[in-house]
Amino acid sequence: MIASATWPREKPEDERLLWIDPGARAFIDSRVGDLPSILRRGDLLVVNDAATLPASLRALRDDGVPFEIRLLALADGGASTCWRAVLFGRGDWRQRTEERPAPPLLFEGERVRVAGGAIARVLSVDAVSPRLLRLAFEGDAASMWRAIYSGGRPVQYSYLEGPLALWHVQSGFAARPWAVESPSAGRPLTFSVLERLRGRGVAVAAVTHAAGLSSTGDAALDAILPLEERYDVPAATVRAVADARARGGRVVAVGTTVVRALEGCAAAHGGELVAGEGQTDLRIGAHSELHVADGLLTGIHERATTHFDLMCAFAPVEELDRAIVHAERAGYLQHEFGDSVLVLPR
């Protein structure tokens, strides 16, 4: 198994980059800071500019039983105080999600107290699992956001060595607070790297995609992840993709969330990328037809994850397996503060 990165590193652009060239059936050890010399003039890099929310909230039932709410997605296209959420039992991020005790059962109409001084009411409980529900914060949107930002913490997992601050999980270009887990593929793209990319004729554009939870510790819930997620593809990004195509450039998605946004949007419009907001539950794998993305910059992902399945749309599974074996032997690190993989033909 590939070792986990346990804390953000001081110089992200010095982190390792494994370049997989599926056409040549080869891979090359490099650094994130080398991207400007790897990509070609005319290429387009598309990032996810979603900021990461403090989506982990301590909560209490009326009888004083503690539990944790992890927000999944803001319902109704962001126009309300309603959320889809997952419940966790007593404990915190220091325990593996699989080892957390079951949360208390909540019922439709029940009200709970949430860190930050808010009250939330259960709207419905999903048939898949009693841990998956829809809830609404009482009061207006402003009071909801105050409670989330004053009482919430970033979602994190037990392989990390300490509690994360919110700034640890933001990219340098984070904008709208849509993501409940960090779109971490863009984290090592410092302003220096982006400036050098533009200086070499590589364009940069953005989408906003509401990255959801990667794990709940519940096999039934994890089997249906990722759930439907919200995206916004700006008109400027649609033009940038068209311009890259016109000049013979390649479209490189930074992260699986960007692939889902671009390809989910295209799938909803007959294979054409169209500007605007939408929702996607598209699952991408080895047999998926890609309409927009030619390459992928992402983290190190092992088999039996939806992230690895998505990578199989860009390279044969045998090549990815070989690369993962090499990454383990060469000491690459995985997870959100780990090293990167570029899947792109030369």
C-alpha positions as CSV (number, residue, x, y, z in Angstrom):
1,M,0.0,0.0,0.0
2,I,1.2,3.5,-0.8
3,A,2.1,5.5,2.3
4,S,-0.1,8.5,3.2
5,A,1.0,12.1,3.4
6,T,0.2,13.1,7.0
7,W,0.5,16.9,6.7
8,P,0.7,19.7,4.1
9,R,4.2,20.2,2.8
10,E,5.9,23.6,2.8
11,K,6.8,23.7,-0.9
12,P,3.9,22.1,-2.9
13,E,5.5,22.7,-6.3
14,D,8.4,20.6,-5.2
15,E,6.1,17.6,-4.6
16,R,6.6,14.6,-6.9
17,L,4.7,14.1,-10.1
18,L,4.4,10.8,-11.9
19,W,3.8,11.4,-15.6
20,I,2.0,8.5,-17.2
21,D,2.1,8.4,-21.0
22,P,-0.6,5.9,-22.0
23,G,0.4,6.0,-25.7
24,A,4.0,5.1,-25.0
25,R,3.1,2.7,-22.1
26,A,5.7,4.6,-20.0
27,F,5.9,6.8,-17.0
28,I,8.4,9.4,-15.9
29,D,9.3,10.7,-12.4
30,S,9.1,14.4,-12.2
31,R,8.0,17.4,-10.0
32,V,4.8,19.5,-10.0
33,G,7.0,22.5,-10.7
34,D,8.1,20.9,-14.0
35,L,4.5,21.1,-15.5
36,P,5.4,24.2,-17.5
37,S,8.0,22.2,-19.4
38,I,5.7,19.1,-19.7
39,L,2.6,20.8,-21.2
40,R,2.7,22.3,-24.7
41,R,2.0,25.7,-26.0
42,G,-1.7,25.8,-26.8
43,D,-2.8,23.4,-24.1
44,L,-5.5,24.3,-21.6
45,L,-5.4,23.5,-17.9
46,V,-8.9,23.5,-16.2
47,V,-9.0,23.9,-12.4
48,N,-11.8,23.6,-9.8
49,D,-12.0,27.0,-8.0
50,A,-14.5,25.8,-5.4
51,A,-13.5,26.8,-1.9
52,T,-13.7,24.2,0.9
53,L,-16.3,24.5,3.6
54,P,-15.8,23.7,7.3
55,A,-18.3,20.9,6.7
56,S,-17.8,18.8,9.9
57,L,-20.2,20.0,12.6
58,R,-20.5,18.7,16.2
59,A,-24.2,18.2,17.2
60,L,-26.3,17.2,20.1
61,R,-29.7,15.4,20.2
62,D,-32.2,16.8,22.7
63,D,-31.3,14.1,25.2
64,G,-27.6,15.2,25.1
65,V,-26.3,12.4,22.9
66,P,-23.3,13.8,20.8
67,F,-22.7,13.0,17.2
68,E,-21.2,14.6,14.1
69,I,-22.9,16.0,11.0
70,R,-20.8,16.1,7.8
71,L,-22.5,18.2,5.2
72,L,-22.7,16.6,1.7
73,A,-24.3,19.1,-0.6
74,L,-26.5,22.2,-0.4
75,A,-29.9,21.3,-1.7
76,D,-32.1,23.1,-4.2
77,G,-29.2,24.5,-6.2
78,G,-27.9,26.6,-3.3
79,A,-31.1,28.6,-2.9
80,S,-32.1,27.4,0.6
81,T,-30.8,26.4,4.0
82,C,-31.4,22.7,3.3
83,W,-28.5,20.2,3.1
84,R,-28.0,16.5,2.4
85,A,-25.8,15.2,5.2
86,V,-24.2,12.1,6.7
87,L,-24.2,11.3,10.4
88,F,-21.2,10.0,12.4
89,G,-21.2,8.6,15.9
90,R,-19.3,9.7,19.0
91,G,-15.6,10.5,18.4
92,D,-13.8,12.6,15.8
93,W,-11.4,12.4,12.9
94,R,-8.7,10.7,14.9
95,Q,-10.6,7.4,14.6
96,R,-10.9,5.6,11.3
97,T,-14.3,6.2,9.8
98,E,-14.9,2.4,9.7
99,E,-14.3,2.2,13.5
100,R,-16.6,5.1,14.5
101,P,-19.7,4.0,16.6
102,A,-23.1,4.3,14.9
103,P,-24.7,7.7,15.3
104,P,-28.0,8.0,17.1
105,L,-31.1,7.4,15.0
106,L,-32.8,10.7,14.0
107,F,-36.4,10.9,12.7
108,E,-38.2,13.2,10.4
109,G,-39.2,16.4,12.1
110,E,-36.6,16.0,14.9
111,R,-34.6,19.1,15.9
112,V,-30.9,19.0,16.9
113,R,-28.4,21.5,18.2
114,V,-25.4,22.2,16.0
115,A,-22.1,23.7,16.9
116,G,-22.1,27.4,16.2
117,G,-25.4,28.0,17.9
118,A,-27.7,26.7,15.1
119,I,-30.8,24.5,15.2
120,A,-31.3,22.0,12.4
121,R,-34.5,20.1,11.6
122,V,-34.5,16.6,10.0
123,L,-36.5,16.8,6.7
124,S,-36.2,13.2,5.7
125,V,-34.1,10.0,6.2
126,D,-32.8,8.2,3.1
127,A,-33.9,4.6,2.5
128,V,-30.2,3.6,1.7
129,S,-29.0,4.3,5.3
130,P,-30.4,6.0,8.4
131,R,-27.1,7.9,8.4
132,L,-28.0,9.7,5.2
133,L,-30.6,12.5,5.6
134,R,-31.8,15.9,4.5
135,L,-31.9,18.6,7.1
136,A,-32.7,22.3,7.2
137,F,-31.0,25.0,9.3
138,E,-33.6,27.2,11.1
139,G,-33.4,30.9,10.4
140,D,-32.1,32.6,7.3
141,A,-29.1,31.8,5.1
142,A,-26.9,34.4,6.9
143,S,-27.3,32.8,10.3
144,M,-26.7,29.4,8.8
145,W,-23.4,30.4,7.3
146,R,-22.4,32.1,10.5
147,A,-23.0,28.9,12.4
148,I,-21.1,26.8,9.8
149,Y,-18.1,29.0,9.8
150,S,-18.0,29.6,13.5
151,G,-18.7,26.0,14.6
152,G,-17.5,23.8,11.8
153,R,-14.1,22.3,11.0
154,P,-12.7,20.9,7.8
155,V,-13.5,17.2,7.1
156,Q,-10.4,15.2,7.7
157,Y,-9.3,11.6,8.2
158,S,-7.2,9.6,10.8
159,Y,-4.0,9.4,8.8
160,L,-3.3,13.1,9.4
161,E,-1.1,14.0,12.3
162,G,-3.1,17.0,13.6
163,P,-6.2,19.1,13.3
164,L,-6.5,21.0,10.1
165,A,-7.2,24.7,9.8
166,L,-9.5,25.9,7.1
167,W,-6.7,27.5,5.1
168,H,-4.9,24.1,4.9
169,V,-7.7,22.8,2.6
170,Q,-7.9,25.7,0.1
171,S,-6.2,26.1,-3.2
172,G,-4.6,29.4,-4.1
173,F,-7.5,30.2,-6.5
174,A,-10.4,29.1,-4.2
175,A,-13.5,31.2,-4.8
176,R,-17.1,30.1,-4.0
177,P,-17.6,27.9,-0.9
178,W,-19.1,24.9,-2.6
179,A,-16.8,21.9,-1.7
180,V,-17.2,19.8,1.5
181,E,-13.9,18.1,0.9
182,S,-10.9,19.8,-0.7
183,P,-10.5,19.6,-4.5
184,S,-7.0,18.7,-3.7
185,A,-5.5,18.1,-7.1
186,G,-5.2,21.9,-7.6
187,R,-3.5,22.5,-4.2
188,P,0.1,22.2,-5.5
189,L,-0.5,24.6,-8.4
190,T,1.1,27.7,-6.8
191,F,0.9,31.1,-8.4
192,S,4.5,30.7,-9.5
193,V,3.6,27.5,-11.4
194,L,0.5,29.1,-13.0
195,E,2.5,32.2,-14.0
196,R,5.2,30.0,-15.7
197,L,2.5,28.0,-17.4
198,R,0.9,31.1,-18.9
199,G,4.3,32.4,-19.9
200,R,4.9,29.3,-21.9
201,G,1.5,29.6,-23.7
202,V,-0.6,27.2,-21.6
203,A,-4.0,28.7,-20.9
204,V,-5.8,28.3,-17.5
205,A,-9.5,28.3,-17.0
206,A,-11.8,27.3,-14.2
207,V,-15.0,25.5,-13.3
208,T,-16.7,25.3,-9.9
209,H,-17.6,21.8,-8.7
210,A,-19.1,21.0,-5.3
211,A,-16.7,18.2,-4.4
212,G,-18.4,15.8,-2.0
213,L,-17.3,13.3,0.7
214,S,-14.9,10.6,-0.4
215,S,-15.6,8.2,2.4
216,T,-18.2,7.6,5.2
217,G,-17.0,4.2,6.6
218,D,-20.5,2.8,5.8
219,A,-20.2,0.2,3.0
220,A,-23.8,0.8,1.8
221,L,-23.2,4.6,1.6
222,D,-19.7,4.4,0.1
223,A,-21.0,2.1,-2.6
224,I,-23.2,5.0,-3.9
225,L,-20.5,7.7,-3.7
226,P,-20.1,10.1,-5.4
227,L,-23.7,11.4,-5.1
228,E,-25.1,14.0,-7.4
229,E,-22.9,17.2,-7.2
230,R,-23.4,20.7,-8.4
231,Y,-21.2,22.4,-11.0
232,D,-20.9,25.7,-12.9
233,V,-19.1,25.9,-16.2
234,P,-18.5,29.6,-17.1
235,A,-18.9,30.9,-20.6
236,A,-15.2,31.9,-20.6
237,T,-14.2,28.3,-19.9
238,V,-16.4,27.0,-22.8
239,R,-14.6,29.5,-25.1
240,A,-11.2,28.5,-23.7
241,V,-11.9,24.8,-24.5
242,A,-13.0,25.8,-28.1
243,D,-9.9,28.0,-28.5
244,A,-7.6,25.1,-27.3
245,R,-9.2,22.7,-29.8
246,A,-8.8,25.3,-32.6
247,R,-5.1,25.6,-32.0
248,G,-4.5,21.9,-31.6
249,G,-4.1,22.0,-27.8
250,R,-5.1,19.5,-25.2
251,V,-7.6,20.0,-22.4
252,V,-6.1,18.8,-19.1
253,A,-8.5,18.5,-16.2
254,V,-7.0,19.2,-12.7
255,G,-8.7,16.7,-10.5
256,T,-11.5,14.1,-10.8
257,T,-14.0,16.8,-9.9
258,V,-13.1,18.8,-13.0
259,V,-13.6,15.8,-15.2
260,R,-17.0,15.2,-13.6
261,A,-18.0,18.8,-14.2
262,L,-16.8,18.9,-17.8
263,E,-18.0,15.5,-18.8
264,G,-21.2,15.7,-16.8
265,C,-22.1,19.0,-18.5
266,A,-21.3,17.6,-21.9
267,A,-23.3,14.4,-21.3
268,A,-26.3,16.5,-20.3
269,H,-26.1,18.4,-23.6
270,G,-25.5,15.7,-26.2
271,G,-21.8,15.7,-26.0
272,E,-21.4,19.5,-26.2
273,L,-19.9,21.7,-23.5
274,V,-22.5,24.4,-22.6
275,A,-22.1,27.3,-20.2
276,G,-24.2,27.2,-17.1
277,E,-25.0,25.5,-13.8
278,G,-26.2,21.9,-13.4
279,Q,-26.0,18.7,-11.3
280,T,-24.2,15.5,-12.2
281,D,-24.2,12.0,-10.9
282,L,-22.1,10.8,-13.8
283,R,-19.8,7.9,-13.0
284,I,-16.8,7.6,-15.3
285,G,-14.7,4.5,-15.9
286,A,-12.8,2.5,-18.4
287,H,-15.6,2.3,-20.9
288,S,-16.7,6.0,-20.7
289,E,-16.6,8.2,-23.7
290,L,-14.9,11.5,-22.9
291,H,-16.1,14.5,-24.8
292,V,-13.9,17.3,-23.3
293,A,-10.9,16.2,-21.3
294,D,-7.8,14.8,-23.0
295,G,-5.6,14.4,-19.8
296,L,-5.9,14.4,-16.1
297,L,-3.7,15.8,-13.3
298,T,-4.8,14.2,-10.0
299,G,-3.5,12.6,-6.8
300,I,-2.3,9.1,-6.3
301,H,-5.3,6.8,-6.3
302,E,-5.3,3.1,-5.6
303,R,-7.7,0.4,-6.9
304,A,-11.2,-0.1,-5.5
305,T,-11.8,3.7,-5.4
306,T,-14.1,5.7,-7.8
307,H,-11.1,8.0,-8.4
308,F,-9.1,5.1,-9.8
309,D,-12.1,4.0,-11.9
310,L,-12.2,7.5,-13.4
311,M,-8.5,7.4,-14.2
312,C,-9.2,4.3,-16.3
313,A,-11.0,6.5,-18.8
314,F,-7.6,8.1,-19.6
315,A,-5.3,5.0,-19.5
316,P,-5.5,1.2,-19.6
317,V,-5.9,-0.3,-16.2
318,E,-2.8,-2.4,-16.7
319,E,-0.7,0.8,-17.2
320,L,-2.2,2.4,-14.1
321,D,-1.5,-0.7,-12.1
322,R,2.2,-0.7,-13.2
323,A,2.4,3.0,-12.3
324,I,0.9,2.5,-8.9
325,V,3.4,-0.3,-8.1
326,H,6.2,2.0,-9.2
327,A,4.8,4.8,-7.1
328,E,4.8,2.6,-4.0
329,R,8.3,1.4,-4.6
330,A,9.6,4.9,-5.3
331,G,8.1,6.3,-2.1
332,Y,5.3,8.5,-3.5
333,L,2.6,9.6,-1.0
334,Q,-1.1,9.5,-1.4
335,H,-4.2,11.3,-0.2
336,E,-5.0,15.0,-0.3
337,F,-1.6,16.3,0.7
338,G,0.2,13.6,-1.3
339,D,2.0,13.6,-4.6
340,S,0.5,13.9,-8.1
341,V,-0.1,11.9,-11.2
342,L,-0.4,13.3,-14.8
343,V,-2.1,11.0,-17.3
344,L,-1.4,12.6,-20.7
345,P,0.1,11.4,-24.0
346,R,3.3,13.2,-25.0
